[in-house]
Amino acid sequence: MNRITIIVILTFTILVSLQGCGQEQATDIQSTKIDISDYTQSFISFDSPNIALSNVKIIDGTGNPSKTSQTVLIENGIIVGIGDANDIQIADDFFELNLSGRTIIPGIIGMHNHMRIPESAMLSTSPKLYLACGVTTIQTCGTGNPFEELAIAKSIDRGEQPGPEIINSGPYFTGPKGKSNFIRFTNEKMVRDTIRYWASKGVQWLKVYRNTRPQDLKVIVDEAHRNNLKVTGHLCATTFTEAAEIGIDAIEHGFIHSYDHATERETGVCSKNNDFRTNLDIDSDTVKDVQQNLINNGVALGSTLAIFEAQANVMADARDLEVMAPTHKVAYHQRKLRKKEQGNDWYFKPEWLVKSMAYELQFFRQGGWLVAGLDPGLHNMPGFGDQKNYELFIEAGFKPEEALQVMASNGAKLLSRTDIGTIEKGKLANIVVLNGDLESNPKVIREVEIVFKNGIGFDPNKLIESAKGNVGSETDNTMVYFGQKTPSNEPELFAPNIISKPNRHEFGCTISGDGNEFFFGVDNNGVTEIHYTNLLEGVWSPPRKLFDSASVSYNDPMLSPDEKRLYFISNRSLNEDITKDDMDIWYVERENKQSNWSEPINLGLPINSPLNEYYASFTNDGTLYFAAQDKTLNAPNYAYDIYRSKYVNGKFVKPELLSESINTNRYEADVFIAPDESYMIFCSIRKIGKGQGDLYISFKDKDGKWGDAVNMGNTINTEKHELCPFVTKDGKYLFYTSNNDIYWVSTQILDNYRE
């Protein structure tokens, strides 16, 4: 992995100025240089140590009015100078991006930005979508998966994947009668111990939920502050006033959950009466008194207008639908139909949204500390909802500079951060370039051309494209298959820039049944290697070599049915780590997944011979299918056949050669056998083939005989070489190598080849 320095032609003009630099350099904040993975690099459009953004309008996030015709100098990820474009000098080692007609704003700081939506995590897609939409920092505001999100935050910090800086939260806390999957306040010592535990793991925030009582909150806030954590709350059993006087740091959702105003309310009990949402006068002294109490106690209020708008109107944008996984898209259309049927009885009243907007403007204008986040859910998608927040703030009456103060610098203040949140000298270069004049048209917030995070420019279109159709999917929820959208009946490149990389030859792979281990072959200048990676807490480890040798080749990894052995081929000698003339089948073994692999063990007779053996594959009962060099007299070197060997009493018996419906006098190898032995897929080089080597499939007939092998056609085969087939344990996906990369496709296509 390397940190890249590149010049890319963007959608705007890049000019190189030859003027001298007269700007004083910032010294109070230092940017840390990190290695950036190939995967992260694939989303970067601009990475240069010295950048000048010139002739641009700036809304800097401080709350001050905009400035036009400005130039911003960035050096090693730090803003080192800002001034009038006619006055500021640009050194000849700076790349100048002429941003005439553009607006730049500080990176958005999302303060209620989960990485989950109901019933699904968004571990793969949400970091990319947040960053694509200009959100460079998120506070996750409570989570059911703290270990996953801590791991993802560290992975982003290391440059392994793109995304915003993640400020982690611990699990939710609630009262004794709260949700069973939250931490219920049933024992003070348990609660205090739990808070100390999560503080030691690196979380910075805690969130309390509806049934948290004042006496519960008092203990939680006390212990959190003792451990330098902050506390926010989605309140009900505790009022805003009670929480403020206890010392809570922030309160979520504003007016909608201000149960101070609920009628016939019982102290310490979550009221079921929300009539105040309809009946309460926002401009009343009663409301202003509660707001002033928050202000006096320095409590921030978290705005989540985007989710309220989604609940009230149930009108998704086309871009929301484009990124949603099919199941969530279906749920949206069903929800929209229910709203139409229910009419005025719909659970979220349109006037509640209007009142929330007025409440937040009033709070802000009184001097209240307002921050914002989208609270993703329904069709309110990560990043898109943050942009929608800005539009709703403008609709509510906020000025553009006020809205950005709420969405950037106010969040930085609540995070106790002085290095982000505004476009000022000495700050980190978290800057969003918008195509258009944001002041004259609030929808320009959606026109993101480039997002600078710590001075590195990311391409929003590539980030969004990678998430399309996948938000909330099974793979997004679990990160199996590296969180990718699963393929249909058209093959797709597998894990681009993670596994399948440009200018590298990958081939042969196997995946554990739970999807948490992935082994694959790599050609390293003629010496083949087996690389592997593991999924742990939502993050795949950087691939590493299973065996370390500069001369011995290892390839064709395949797990045994019980996954206690990994089989492979190698030209390793029997006695030493040196090469020999032919390839044998070998294996390593382990007790369980937590155990280390053994030293390599040669499978020996009767499988291996003085000639080459390739590619082990197994049925459920342990029967081995493999390929071996043709053993007949005077057989050409390129001739290989497929064999079958049953596993009896812990040993493989003498292999039997498969019939002429499979084998020819040419090349048949790389066989994958279905676990139930109902079909096989293999590589063959035949005169009637489509390329250098094609994949063929054969099915067993009702008499247990193999049918004639069928070329898998243009869907799979090309003029190049297709080889190394593998079908996942659940039978859903076919993997294979094509043109030096690994591809995958739905196994639904296999039905196309049945008679």
Secondary structure as UniProt FT lines:
FT   STRAND          14..15
FT   HELIX           38..41
FT   TURN            42..43
FT   STRAND          44..47
FT   STRAND          50..58
FT   STRAND          67..75
FT   TURN            76..77
FT   STRAND          78..84
FT   TURN            85..87
FT   TURN            92..93
FT   STRAND          95..98
FT   TURN            100..101
FT   STRAND          102..106
FT   STRAND          108..110
FT   STRAND          116..117
FT   TURN            118..119
FT   STRAND          120..121
FT   TURN            123..124
FT   HELIX           125..132
FT   TURN            133..134
FT   STRAND          135..139
FT   HELIX           146..157
FT   TURN            158..159
FT   STRAND          165..167
FT   STRAND          169..174
FT   TURN            176..177
FT   TURN            180..181
FT   STRAND          183..184
FT   HELIX           188..201
FT   STRAND          205..208
FT   TURN            210..211
FT   HELIX           214..226
FT   TURN            227..228
FT   STRAND          230..233
FT   HELIX           240..246
FT   STRAND          250..252
FT   HELIX           254..257
FT   HELIX           259..261
FT   TURN            263..264
FT   TURN            267..268
FT   HELIX           276..279
FT   TURN            282..283
FT   HELIX           285..296
FT   TURN            297..298
FT   STRAND          300..303
FT   HELIX           305..313
FT   HELIX           318..323
FT   HELIX           326..342
FT   HELIX           343..345
FT   HELIX           350..365
FT   TURN            366..367
FT   STRAND          370..372
FT   TURN            378..379
FT   TURN            382..383
FT   HELIX           384..396
FT   HELIX           400..404
FT   HELIX           405..409
FT   HELIX           410..414
FT   TURN            415..416
FT   TURN            425..426
FT   STRAND          431..435
FT   TURN            438..440
FT   HELIX           442..446
FT   STRAND          448..453
FT   TURN            454..455
FT   STRAND          456..458
FT   HELIX           460..467
FT   TURN            468..470
FT   HELIX           474..478
FT   HELIX           480..483
FT   STRAND          492..493
FT   TURN            497..499
FT   TURN            502..503
FT   STRAND          505..511
FT   TURN            513..514
FT   STRAND          517..524
FT   TURN            525..526
FT   STRAND          527..536
FT   TURN            537..538
FT   STRAND          539..540
FT   STRAND          544..545
FT   STRAND          554..559
FT   TURN            561..562
FT   STRAND          565..572
FT   STRAND          579..589
FT   TURN            593..594
FT   STRAND          601..602
FT   TURN            605..607
FT   STRAND          613..618
FT   TURN            620..621
FT   STRAND          624..629
FT   TURN            633..634
FT   TURN            637..638
FT   STRAND          640..645
FT   STRAND          647..648
FT   TURN            649..650
FT   STRAND          651..652
FT   STRAND          656..657
FT   TURN            660..662
FT   STRAND          667..673
FT   TURN            675..676
FT   STRAND          679..685
FT   TURN            687..688
FT   STRAND          693..700
FT   TURN            702..703
FT   STRAND          710..711
FT   HELIX           713..716
FT   STRAND          721..727
FT   TURN            729..730
FT   STRAND          733..738
FT   TURN            739..740
FT   STRAND          741..746
FT   HELIX           747..753
//
